[in-house]
């Protein structure tokens, strides 16, 4: 999966990182930005910010989350919810926004492969029942 993400990142101009987290915010895979303290802090703050909004998204009753997009002065962020993962695409302002949104189609096979190789542990029947995380979306979140 890492090689596919690296190739995907290099295919699209302006994309500087792609990282994958589980629905609790744990980083599963990271390609792109070097893991310096500043980038690590940025990445973690972005993940926490997204995870804390999930319970609020459910209150809107608009169906399952698919993609969140944000554009800032010097960055663009697309967060794709696929299978039981969040694929976070970080790009500069020169990246094509439509391409960042369409990247979901390229990320879906990677998520499918990851689910077969090492599915996230989240108490969904693969383990004894556990207390669900406040950040974990409901079972129909990606429908």
C-alpha positions as a LaTeX table, in Angstrom:
\begin{tabular}{lrrr}
\hline
Residue & $x$ (\AA) & $y$ (\AA) & $z$ (\AA) \\
\hline
Unk1 & 0.00 & 0.00 & 0.00 \\
Unk2 & 2.85 & 2.38 & 0.76 \\
Unk3 & 4.29 & 2.08 & $-2.74$ \\
Unk4 & 0.88 & 2.70 & $-4.32$ \\
Unk5 & 0.39 & 5.80 & $-2.16$ \\
Unk6 & 3.84 & 7.13 & $-3.04$ \\
Unk7 & 3.19 & 6.59 & $-6.76$ \\
Unk8 & $-0.23$ & 8.25 & $-6.45$ \\
Unk9 & 1.24 & 11.22 & $-4.60$ \\
Unk10 & 3.91 & 11.69 & $-7.26$ \\
Unk11 & 1.31 & 11.47 & $-10.05$ \\
Unk12 & $-0.57$ & 14.58 & $-8.91$ \\
Unk13 & 1.10 & 17.96 & $-8.97$ \\
Unk14 & 0.98 & 19.81 & $-5.68$ \\
Unk15 & 0.20 & 16.82 & $-3.44$ \\
Unk16 & 2.84 & 16.77 & $-0.71$ \\
Unk17 & 1.53 & 14.05 & 1.62 \\
Unk18 & $-1.05$ & 11.31 & 1.97 \\
Unk19 & $-1.64$ & 9.67 & 5.29 \\
Unk20 & $-4.09$ & 7.07 & 6.45 \\
Unk21 & $-5.65$ & 6.86 & 9.88 \\
Unk22 & $-8.14$ & 4.53 & 11.47 \\
Unk23 & $-11.42$ & 5.99 & 12.75 \\
Unk24 & $-9.85$ & 6.60 & 16.17 \\
Unk25 & $-7.14$ & 8.78 & 14.64 \\
Unk26 & $-4.23$ & 6.34 & 14.82 \\
Unk27 & $-1.85$ & 6.83 & 11.91 \\
Unk28 & $-1.66$ & 3.64 & 9.85 \\
Unk29 & 0.53 & 4.84 & 6.99 \\
Unk30 & 2.18 & 8.12 & 6.02 \\
Unk31 & 3.89 & 9.11 & 2.79 \\
Unk32 & 5.22 & 12.48 & 1.77 \\
Unk33 & 6.13 & 15.08 & 4.33 \\
Unk34 & 9.16 & 14.16 & 6.41 \\
Unk35 & 8.36 & 13.26 & 10.00 \\
Unk36 & 9.88 & 16.36 & 11.53 \\
Unk37 & 8.43 & 17.64 & 14.79 \\
Unk38 & 6.51 & 20.46 & 13.07 \\
Unk39 & 5.01 & 18.20 & 10.41 \\
Unk40 & 4.18 & 15.56 & 12.99 \\
Unk41 & 2.43 & 18.17 & 15.16 \\
Unk42 & 0.56 & 19.55 & 12.14 \\
Unk43 & $-0.55$ & 16.07 & 11.10 \\
Unk44 & $-1.74$ & 15.17 & 14.59 \\
Unk45 & $-3.65$ & 18.44 & 15.03 \\
Unk46 & $-5.35$ & 17.92 & 11.67 \\
Unk47 & $-6.38$ & 14.38 & 12.63 \\
Unk48 & $-7.70$ & 15.44 & 16.04 \\
Unk49 & $-9.61$ & 18.31 & 14.46 \\
Unk50 & $-11.31$ & 15.96 & 11.99 \\
Unk51 & $-12.02$ & 13.25 & 14.58 \\
Unk52 & $-13.69$ & 15.74 & 16.93 \\
Unk53 & $-16.05$ & 16.94 & 14.19 \\
Unk54 & $-17.38$ & 13.45 & 13.38 \\
Unk55 & $-20.02$ & 13.35 & 16.16 \\
Unk56 & $-21.30$ & 16.74 & 14.96 \\
Unk57 & $-21.51$ & 15.56 & 11.35 \\
Unk58 & $-23.87$ & 12.76 & 12.38 \\
Unk59 & $-26.27$ & 15.30 & 13.88 \\
Unk60 & $-26.83$ & 16.84 & 10.43 \\
Unk61 & $-28.60$ & 13.67 & 9.21 \\
Unk62 & $-27.15$ & 14.07 & 5.72 \\
Unk63 & $-26.03$ & 10.46 & 5.29 \\
Unk64 & $-22.62$ & 8.89 & 5.57 \\
Unk65 & $-19.45$ & 10.96 & 5.38 \\
Unk66 & $-17.54$ & 10.54 & 2.15 \\
Unk67 & $-15.17$ & 13.47 & 1.74 \\
Unk68 & $-14.34$ & 16.64 & 3.62 \\
Unk69 & $-12.46$ & 19.36 & 1.78 \\
Unk70 & $-10.84$ & 22.49 & 3.15 \\
Unk71 & $-8.84$ & 25.21 & 1.45 \\
Unk72 & $-6.54$ & 27.44 & 3.45 \\
Unk73 & $-4.21$ & 30.27 & 2.54 \\
Unk74 & $-1.28$ & 27.92 & 1.87 \\
Unk75 & $-2.79$ & 24.41 & 1.93 \\
Unk76 & $-5.61$ & 22.25 & 0.65 \\
Unk77 & $-6.82$ & 19.20 & 2.57 \\
Unk78 & $-9.13$ & 16.43 & 1.35 \\
Unk79 & $-10.21$ & 13.78 & 3.86 \\
Unk80 & $-11.76$ & 10.72 & 2.24 \\
Unk81 & $-13.59$ & 8.23 & 4.44 \\
Unk82 & $-13.17$ & 4.84 & 2.75 \\
Unk83 & $-13.86$ & 1.49 & 4.43 \\
Unk84 & $-12.70$ & 1.95 & 8.02 \\
Unk85 & $-9.98$ & 4.47 & 7.23 \\
Unk86 & $-9.54$ & 8.18 & 6.66 \\
Unk87 & $-7.27$ & 9.02 & 3.73 \\
Unk88 & $-5.95$ & 12.54 & 4.28 \\
Unk89 & $-4.51$ & 14.22 & 1.20 \\
Unk90 & $-2.42$ & 17.31 & 1.94 \\
Unk91 & $-1.54$ & 19.59 & $-0.98$ \\
Unk92 & $-0.30$ & 23.06 & $-1.75$ \\
Unk93 & $-2.45$ & 25.72 & $-3.33$ \\
Unk94 & $-1.18$ & 24.76 & $-6.80$ \\
Unk95 & $-2.94$ & 21.36 & $-6.66$ \\
Unk96 & $-6.08$ & 20.85 & $-8.72$ \\
Unk97 & $-9.03$ & 20.73 & $-6.32$ \\
Unk98 & $-11.14$ & 18.53 & $-8.57$ \\
Unk99 & $-8.27$ & 16.07 & $-8.79$ \\
Unk100 & $-8.01$ & 15.93 & $-5.00$ \\
Unk101 & $-11.70$ & 15.06 & $-4.78$ \\
Unk102 & $-11.53$ & 12.55 & $-7.63$ \\
Unk103 & $-8.55$ & 10.84 & $-6.00$ \\
Unk104 & $-11.11$ & 8.91 & $-3.93$ \\
Unk105 & $-11.53$ & 6.48 & $-6.86$ \\
Unk106 & $-7.79$ & 5.73 & $-6.79$ \\
Unk107 & $-7.72$ & 5.33 & $-2.99$ \\
Unk108 & $-10.63$ & 2.88 & $-2.79$ \\
Unk109 & $-8.66$ & $-0.17$ & $-4.05$ \\
Unk110 & $-5.90$ & 0.62 & $-1.54$ \\
Unk111 & $-8.47$ & 0.68 & 1.29 \\
Unk112 & $-9.96$ & $-2.60$ & 0.09 \\
Unk113 & $-6.53$ & $-4.22$ & 0.06 \\
Unk114 & $-5.73$ & $-2.86$ & 3.53 \\
Unk115 & $-8.99$ & $-4.24$ & 4.93 \\
Unk116 & $-8.03$ & $-7.73$ & 3.75 \\
Unk117 & $-4.42$ & $-7.54$ & 4.95 \\
Unk118 & $-4.81$ & $-5.81$ & 8.32 \\
Unk119 & $-8.29$ & $-4.54$ & 9.19 \\
Unk120 & $-8.42$ & $-2.00$ & 12.01 \\
Unk121 & $-9.40$ & $-3.28$ & 15.42 \\
Unk122 & $-12.46$ & $-1.33$ & 16.52 \\
Unk123 & $-14.67$ & $-3.73$ & 18.41 \\
Unk124 & $-17.01$ & $-4.41$ & 15.48 \\
Unk125 & $-17.31$ & $-8.13$ & 16.13 \\
Unk126 & $-13.69$ & $-9.07$ & 15.50 \\
Unk127 & $-13.04$ & $-8.79$ & 19.25 \\
Unk128 & $-14.98$ & $-8.97$ & 22.45 \\
Unk129 & $-17.31$ & $-5.97$ & 22.77 \\
Unk130 & $-15.52$ & $-2.86$ & 23.93 \\
Unk131 & $-16.52$ & 0.63 & 24.87 \\
Unk132 & $-16.79$ & 2.51 & 21.55 \\
Unk133 & $-14.61$ & 5.53 & 21.05 \\
Unk134 & $-16.38$ & 8.88 & 21.15 \\
Unk135 & $-14.75$ & 9.61 & 17.80 \\
Unk136 & $-15.77$ & 6.35 & 16.16 \\
Unk137 & $-18.51$ & 6.85 & 13.60 \\
Unk138 & $-21.65$ & 4.69 & 13.64 \\
Unk139 & $-21.60$ & 1.47 & 11.57 \\
Unk140 & $-23.41$ & 3.05 & 8.60 \\
Unk141 & $-21.02$ & 6.02 & 8.44 \\
Unk142 & $-19.53$ & 5.23 & 5.03 \\
Unk143 & $-22.79$ & 4.05 & 3.39 \\
\hline
\end{tabular}
